[in-house]
């Protein structure tokens, strides 16, 4: 792809680094930005800079937050005895959109994947086990994607906490095997949360 401007080429190269964005799409986006009023581009760059510099990780659940404690963890209307284990913030948003869950979350930051070099030590698993040890959690809901990596992560955590007196469940398989949680429709995902099953039972199916 030949560029008439080195500045344009640099911008396209940077935008194309984003997931799912190829060079042609990046070029279209950059040219769109060039056509916009200068203040619009300024707002975008300021928003991205603020996101990068000021965004925080909730000290309790590891969700992305503007403050040290996210709104969900800080709410007195949530059931702190139930914790839903998810891969990342997109899954938190997906489950919240169902309006079927009123507990708290624990964001792992990924799932175990030896092929990609991601092990238990790279995820927020140790902090989850510490929460369970404290004894305040009565139920842990595994809500990772129904993929091999998701199931491996669920099983690893289950083995780490099985000696503690805590109920473990997993979302019902209304989510198709191999599907990513964030792409499930709200009704299916909501029903999966409501109709969750004991995790030990899911190992037999």
C-alpha positions as a printed NumPy array, in Angstrom:
array([[  0.   ,   0.   ,   0.   ],
       [  1.577,   3.244,  -1.194],
       [  1.069,   6.398,   0.881],
       [  1.437,   9.968,  -0.277],
       [  2.198,  11.027,   3.302],
       [  4.508,   9.492,   5.888],
       [  2.256,  10.898,   8.635],
       [ -0.72 ,   9.127,   7.087],
       [  1.243,   5.895,   6.811],
       [  2.321,   6.074,  10.464],
       [ -1.254,   6.683,  11.618],
       [ -2.568,   3.775,   9.517],
       [  0.147,   1.457,  10.833],
       [ -0.731,   2.284,  14.436],
       [ -4.49 ,   1.896,  13.949],
       [ -3.986,  -1.427,  12.144],
       [ -2.368,  -2.806,  15.299],
       [ -5.839,  -2.911,  16.895],
       [ -7.566,  -6.342,  16.973],
       [ -9.598,  -7.081,  13.858],
       [ -8.391,  -3.959,  12.044],
       [ -6.579,  -4.5  ,   8.758],
       [ -4.658,  -1.917,   6.755],
       [ -7.624,  -1.038,   4.514],
       [ -9.979,  -0.536,   7.461],
       [ -7.301,   1.451,   9.269],
       [ -6.904,   3.694,   6.236],
       [-10.66 ,   4.282,   6.056],
       [-10.767,   5.207,   9.77 ],
       [ -7.786,   7.541,   9.54 ],
       [ -9.178,   9.304,   6.477],
       [-12.51 ,   9.669,   8.284],
       [-10.721,  11.338,  11.196],
       [ -8.961,  13.713,   8.818],
       [-12.329,  14.882,   7.503],
       [-13.663,  15.634,  10.98 ],
       [-13.351,  19.019,  12.723],
       [-10.084,  19.384,  14.62 ],
       [-11.849,  19.486,  17.999],
       [-13.41 ,  16.056,  17.351],
       [ -9.987,  14.504,  16.878],
       [ -8.797,  16.359,  19.959],
       [-11.629,  14.891,  22.057],
       [-10.733,  11.397,  20.842],
       [ -7.038,  11.734,  21.635],
       [ -7.802,  13.236,  25.046],
       [-10.246,  10.411,  25.839],
       [ -7.672,   7.769,  24.868],
       [ -4.911,   9.494,  26.838],
       [ -7.158,   9.801,  29.89 ],
       [ -8.168,   6.134,  29.57 ],
       [ -4.548,   5.021,  29.408],
       [ -3.324,   7.223,  32.242],
       [ -6.247,   7.3  ,  34.673],
       [ -8.123,   3.996,  34.405],
       [ -7.77 ,   1.749,  37.449],
       [ -8.234,  -1.886,  38.345],
       [-10.745,  -2.465,  41.148],
       [ -8.731,  -3.679,  44.132],
       [-11.469,  -6.146,  45.024],
       [-12.638,  -7.734,  41.757],
       [-10.035,  -6.481,  39.205],
       [-12.719,  -4.951,  36.997],
       [-11.821,  -1.783,  35.098],
       [-12.859,   1.238,  37.133],
       [-12.493,   4.994,  37.49 ],
       [-11.944,   4.59 ,  41.233],
       [-10.065,   2.215,  43.527],
       [-13.303,   0.293,  44.162],
       [-15.66 ,  -0.225,  41.21 ],
       [-19.35 ,   0.728,  41.386],
       [-20.439,  -2.917,  41.592],
       [-18.19 ,  -3.787,  44.536],
       [-19.057,  -0.508,  46.262],
       [-22.832,  -1.029,  45.953],
       [-24.741,  -2.041,  49.081],
       [-27.429,  -3.573,  46.857],
       [-25.217,  -6.43 ,  45.664],
       [-25.041,  -9.859,  47.3  ],
       [-21.425, -10.16 ,  48.449],
       [-21.852, -13.859,  49.241],
       [-22.06 , -14.796,  45.549],
       [-19.115, -14.205,  43.217],
       [-19.206, -14.772,  39.468],
       [-15.831, -15.652,  37.938],
       [-15.333, -14.204,  34.447],
       [-12.516, -13.772,  31.976],
       [-12.587, -10.015,  31.421],
       [-14.626,  -6.811,  31.586],
       [-16.583,  -7.661,  28.424],
       [-18.109, -10.614,  30.248],
       [-19.026,  -8.423,  33.225],
       [-20.813,  -6.063,  30.841],
       [-22.583,  -8.947,  29.088],
       [-23.908, -10.421,  32.347],
       [-24.886,  -7.01 ,  33.739],
       [-26.946,  -6.382,  30.59 ],
       [-29.104,  -9.41 ,  31.442],
       [-30.258,  -7.783,  34.737],
       [-30.481, -11.333,  36.149],
       [-27.477, -11.275,  38.479],
       [-27.07 ,  -9.277,  41.684],
       [-23.871, -10.713,  43.127],
       [-20.259,  -9.6  ,  42.736],
       [-17.605, -10.531,  40.182],
       [-14.012, -11.667,  40.014],
       [-12.207, -10.83 ,  36.764],
       [ -9.379, -13.261,  36.013],
       [ -7.874, -11.23 ,  33.189],
       [ -7.818, -14.207,  30.801],
       [ -7.908, -17.991,  30.877],
       [ -5.281, -20.697,  31.127],
       [ -3.803, -21.379,  27.69 ],
       [ -0.427, -23.181,  27.542],
       [ -0.287, -22.66 ,  23.765],
       [ -0.363, -18.887,  24.297],
       [  1.955, -19.103,  27.297],
       [ -0.747, -18.156,  29.812],
       [ -0.535, -20.088,  33.072],
       [ -2.346, -19.776,  36.422],
       [  0.359, -17.421,  37.656],
       [ -0.537, -14.95 ,  34.899],
       [ -4.162, -14.67 ,  36.028],
       [ -5.961, -13.328,  39.112],
       [ -6.469, -16.81 ,  40.531],
       [ -4.446, -16.517,  43.73 ],
       [ -6.461, -13.491,  44.87 ],
       [ -9.679, -15.447,  44.2  ],
       [ -8.486, -18.361,  46.332],
       [ -7.628, -15.888,  49.108],
       [-11.2  , -14.536,  48.976],
       [-12.545, -18.058,  49.353],
       [-10.219, -18.708,  52.298],
       [-11.641, -15.692,  54.107],
       [-14.985, -17.501,  54.243],
       [-17.264, -14.627,  53.221],
       [-18.179, -16.161,  49.856],
       [-20.952, -18.773,  49.928],
       [-21.126, -19.52 ,  46.192],
       [-18.696, -19.258,  43.298],
       [-20.21 , -19.195,  39.802],
       [-17.898, -20.192,  36.958],
       [-18.905, -18.111,  33.935],
       [-15.993, -18.566,  31.561],
       [-16.491, -19.263,  27.874],
       [-17.328, -22.894,  27.126],
       [-14.035, -23.577,  25.344],
       [-11.243, -25.993,  26.217],
       [ -9.285, -23.132,  27.805],
       [-12.326, -21.983,  29.752],
       [-13.049, -25.477,  31.043],
       [ -9.388, -25.979,  31.97 ],
       [ -9.41 , -22.749,  33.959],
       [-12.661, -23.648,  35.708],
       [-11.28 , -27.055,  36.697],
       [ -7.977, -25.618,  37.929],
       [ -9.756, -23.128,  40.207],
       [-12.179, -25.826,  41.38 ],
       [ -9.275, -28.016,  42.478],
       [ -7.711, -25.091,  44.338],
       [-10.83 , -24.413,  46.413],
       [-12.564, -27.802,  46.709],
       [-11.338, -28.301,  50.283],
       [-13.205, -25.206,  51.429],
       [-16.877, -25.167,  52.385],
       [-18.166, -23.263,  49.384],
       [-20.81 , -23.991,  46.768],
       [-19.517, -24.016,  43.191],
       [-21.744, -23.77 ,  40.151],
       [-21.385, -23.085,  36.459],
       [-23.667, -21.325,  34.023],
       [-26.062, -23.673,  32.241],
       [-24.986, -24.813,  28.811],
       [-27.49 , -22.621,  27.037],
       [-24.197, -21.167,  25.86 ],
       [-23.042, -23.392,  22.998],
       [-19.791, -25.291,  23.47 ],
       [-16.976, -23.28 ,  21.92 ],
       [-18.838, -19.969,  22.117],
       [-17.382, -16.838,  23.686],
       [-19.533, -15.458,  26.504],
       [-19.564, -11.877,  25.225],
       [-21.311, -12.902,  21.993],
       [-24.232, -14.693,  23.664],
       [-27.597, -12.938,  23.456],
       [-28.889, -11.412,  26.691],
       [-31.848, -13.792,  27.117],
       [-29.733, -16.935,  26.712],
       [-27.013, -15.594,  28.985],
       [-29.54 , -14.479,  31.593],
       [-31.181, -17.904,  31.653],
       [-27.765, -19.548,  31.937],
       [-27.033, -17.511,  35.065],
       [-30.43 , -18.202,  36.645],
       [-30.334, -21.918,  35.78 ],
       [-26.722, -22.5  ,  36.814],
       [-25.783, -26.013,  37.903],
       [-23.322, -27.409,  40.488],
       [-19.837, -27.334,  38.981],
       [-19.076, -30.931,  40.035],
       [-22.118, -32.017,  38.02 ],
       [-20.793, -30.295,  34.915],
       [-17.636, -32.435,  35.073],
       [-19.747, -35.549,  34.495],
       [-21.549, -34.238,  31.417]])
